[in-house]
């Protein structure tokens, strides 16, 4: 195998290396997009959970007040 620039094996290896670089870049972009989408989804789920917790806290407030009033009447 010589180091001549017109060597078909070297040319094929160069094309293969270029294809692998392009594939690596494409995968990196897709992983970044997936990571961003997952974080956005987790943020929405967290907001929903926070809303449920707030709703529970608001609903327990009057119930606790009634319980305290009931305890005070005994």
Secondary structure, 3 states (H helix, E strand, C coil): CCCCCCCHHHHHHHHHHHHHHHHHHHHHHHHHHHHHHHHHHHHHHHHHHHHHHHHHHHHHHHHHHHHHHHHHHC
